[in-house]
Every structure is written in C-alpha cells, then in structure tokens.
Amino acid sequence: HKTIVPERYYKDFLKGFKKFKKTGKGPMIENIMSINGLKKDGTEFLAEHSISSLKIKGKWHALSIIKDMTELKESESNLRDSEERYRSIFERVPLSIILLDSNGQIVDVNDFHVSFTGKGKTTKEDYIGKNALTHPSIVNAGISELYINLLKGKPFDLSEVFSPTTSGSTSCYFNLKGVPLLKDGNVVGALTMREDIT
C-alpha cells in the first residue's frame, strides 16, 4: 500500500484494514474515491480509486483499480478558464450579442443588449426562450429570411440595417453579423452581433 498512496494515509489505512480483514467492509470498499496516488519516483498525482472486496479460501482480499486523473482535472480546469474568458468577453464587449439554438430559440443575450437595446425596459428573461425568427424587431426589419438561412449554415454581414422597432420601443440603425455554430459539420446554433450606429 505504501507504494500506491502517500505515507500520510498509511495510519488510516492500517486501522481500516484490520476491520476489512475480518468483515470485507470499509469506507472505501465498493466506492469510488479521489485521493492522491504515488508514482514510482515518489511524486504524487490525483487518482481515482475503486476498491472491491472478494473472499478467496475464507480470506478477504481487495481488488483496487487506480486511474490517473491528472489530465482530466487539467482539462476541466482549462475548460473552466476558457468558459470564464468567454463569459467575460460575452458580457463586456460593447455589442449586442444573441446566442441561438438550432431552432432559432434565444439561449442567451449579453448584458449590453439588455441595457442598450432594451433601454432598461427588459431583462434577460424577456428574451431567453423566445424565437428569433418570429421576434417583432427581426420581422419588422425584414431580416427573418437571413436568420432562417443562418440556421442552415449561411453567415451574413449587413451594414446600416434599419429597424422601426426594438425591444426598447425605439427605432435604430445597426450593423449586424450572424455566424452559424457548427459541431461535426452540423449547425447546432448561431451567434449574432449587432452594433448600433444610430
């Protein structure tokens, strides 16, 4: 056991092992636990331990499977960092950004869109779950067909679009860009970015 986990765990192991030899039970038996493991060179690594008990010729034995979780944890950490960076950009960029799913449903809008376009009259909840293809401001601006094609994989980049109505009850001119989001070659959603130039 000293060759598997750091020495600081060894006293607890001995206490638990005495009970295990009699009953085949223990806090780690039939459970999956994350504790540090020990490499041959003495360095520690994050490991997932899965231990089962089996009785052979009247004696209890333990079968342990140890999985190195270092790369997975690093990947999870990198993913969290990436998500935090994305969220920071999403919320702070001075553009109206709307995220759609593959059916045109609004999945997310950034704070700038709510405050600048909504003019303090809307919240995120007023947008999320609504369908962009039938949203009044998009229909009235005459660009619904572009959104339909966007969700078929065709991006667009427009300048000086006029919208007679917005969710903030005002008219405006804006530049608009739409980008399809792809996964394995299939459209899974879209991102639109709008710059008010009124």
C-alpha positions in Angstrom: 0.0 0.0 0.0 2.9 2.4 0.7 3.8 2.1 -3.0 0.3 3.2 -4.0 -0.6 6.2 -1.8 1.4 8.8 0.1 2.6 7.8 3.6 0.3 10.3 5.4 -2.6 8.0 4.5 -0.9 4.9 5.9 -2.1 5.0 9.5 -5.7 5.4 8.5 -5.2 2.5 6.0 -3.9 0.2 8.8 -6.9 1.0 11.0 -9.4 0.3 8.2 -7.5 -2.8 7.0 -7.9 -4.6 10.3 -11.7 -4.3 10.0 -11.5 -5.2 6.3 -9.6 -8.5 7.1 -12.5 -9.5 9.4 -15.5 -8.3 7.5 -14.5 -7.4 4.0 -16.0 -4.0 4.6 -14.6 -0.5 4.9 -15.3 3.2 3.9 -13.6 2.8 0.5 -14.9 -0.6 -0.4 -17.4 -0.6 -3.3 -16.9 3.2 -3.6 -15.1 5.4 -6.0 -12.9 8.0 -4.2 -10.5 10.7 -5.3 -7.3 10.7 -3.3 -3.7 11.3 -4.2 -1.7 8.4 -5.6 2.1 7.8 -5.6 4.3 7.3 -8.6 7.4 5.1 -8.6 9.6 8.2 -8.3 7.7 9.3 -5.2 5.8 12.2 -6.8 2.1 12.4 -6.1 -0.7 12.6 -8.7 -4.5 12.9 -8.4 -6.1 9.5 -8.6 -9.5 7.9 -8.7 -9.5 4.7 -6.5 -12.1 2.0 -7.0 -11.8 -0.9 -4.5 -13.8 -4.1 -4.4 -13.7 -6.9 -1.9 -13.6 -10.6 -2.7 -13.3 -13.7 -0.5 -10.9 -16.4 -1.5 -10.5 -19.6 0.6 -12.1 -17.9 3.6 -9.9 -14.8 3.5 -10.9 -11.3 2.3 -8.9 -9.7 -0.4 -9.1 -6.3 -2.0 -9.1 -5.6 -5.7 -8.1 -2.0 -6.4 -8.3 -0.1 -9.7 -6.4 3.2 -9.8 -7.0 5.8 -12.5 -4.7 8.8 -13.1 -7.0 11.8 -13.1 -4.3 14.4 -13.7 -5.0 15.1 -17.4 -8.8 15.1 -16.8 -8.5 17.6 -14.0 -6.2 19.8 -16.0 -8.7 19.6 -18.9 -11.6 20.5 -16.6 -9.5 23.4 -15.2 -8.7 24.6 -18.7 -12.3 24.3 -19.8 -13.4 26.4 -16.7 -10.8 29.0 -17.6 -12.0 29.1 -21.2 -15.6 29.4 -20.2 -14.7 32.3 -17.8 -12.9 34.1 -20.5 -15.8 33.6 -23.0 -18.3 34.8 -20.4 -16.1 37.9 -19.6 -15.9 38.8 -23.3 -19.6 38.0 -23.9 -20.7 40.3 -21.1 -18.2 43.2 -21.5 -18.0 43.7 -25.3 -19.9 46.8 -26.3 -22.0 44.9 -28.9 -25.5 43.3 -28.6 -24.8 39.6 -28.7 -27.5 36.9 -29.0 -26.9 33.2 -28.9 -29.5 30.9 -30.7 -30.0 27.2 -30.7 -30.6 25.2 -33.9 -34.3 26.1 -33.9 -33.8 29.8 -33.5 -34.7 29.9 -29.9 -32.8 32.5 -27.9 -30.4 30.7 -25.5 -28.6 33.7 -24.1 -28.1 37.5 -24.6 -25.4 39.6 -23.1 -25.9 42.4 -20.6 -25.1 45.1 -23.2 -28.0 44.0 -25.3 -30.4 44.2 -22.3 -29.3 47.6 -21.2 -28.6 49.3 -24.5 -31.2 47.8 -26.8 -33.8 47.2 -24.1 -33.3 50.7 -22.7 -33.9 49.5 -19.2 -37.4 48.1 -20.2 -36.4 44.5 -20.4 -34.5 41.7 -18.6 -32.7 38.7 -20.0 -35.7 36.6 -19.2 -37.7 38.7 -21.7 -35.5 37.3 -24.5 -34.5 33.8 -23.4 -36.8 31.1 -24.8 -38.3 33.4 -27.5 -37.8 32.5 -31.1 -35.6 35.0 -33.1 -37.3 34.0 -36.4 -40.6 35.5 -35.2 -39.3 38.2 -32.9 -41.0 41.5 -33.8 -37.8 43.5 -34.2 -36.4 41.0 -36.6 -39.6 40.6 -38.6 -40.2 44.4 -38.8 -36.6 44.9 -40.0 -37.3 42.4 -42.8 -34.4 40.1 -42.0 -36.2 36.9 -40.9 -35.1 35.1 -44.0 -31.5 35.8 -43.2 -31.9 34.2 -39.8 -33.6 31.1 -41.4 -30.6 30.8 -43.8 -28.2 31.4 -40.9 -29.5 28.3 -39.2 -28.9 26.4 -42.4 -25.2 27.4 -42.2 -25.1 30.6 -44.2 -23.5 33.5 -42.4 -24.4 37.1 -43.1 -22.7 40.5 -42.6 -25.0 43.6 -43.0 -24.4 47.3 -42.8 -26.9 50.1 -41.9 -30.0 48.0 -41.3 -33.0 49.9 -40.2 -35.3 48.6 -37.5 -38.5 50.5 -37.0 -39.0 48.9 -33.6 -36.7 47.4 -30.9 -37.4 45.8 -27.6 -36.7 49.2 -26.1 -39.6 50.7 -28.2 -37.2 52.9 -30.3 -36.1 52.7 -33.9 -32.5 52.4 -34.8 -29.8 51.7 -37.5 -27.3 49.0 -36.9 -24.7 46.8 -38.4 -25.4 43.1 -38.0 -23.3 39.9 -38.3 -24.6 36.3 -38.0 -22.3 33.3 -37.6 -23.5 29.7 -37.6 -22.2 27.5 -34.8 -21.1 24.0 -36.1 -20.4 20.7 -34.4 -19.1 17.8 -36.5 -20.2 19.7 -39.6 -23.8 20.2 -38.4 -25.4 23.6 -37.4 -26.1 23.5 -33.6 -26.9 27.2 -33.3 -25.8 30.6 -34.2 -24.3 33.8 -32.8 -25.5 37.3 -33.9 -23.7 40.5 -33.1 -25.3 43.9 -33.5 -23.6 47.3 -33.4 -25.9 50.2 -33.0 -24.9 53.1 -35.3 -27.9 55.4 -34.8 
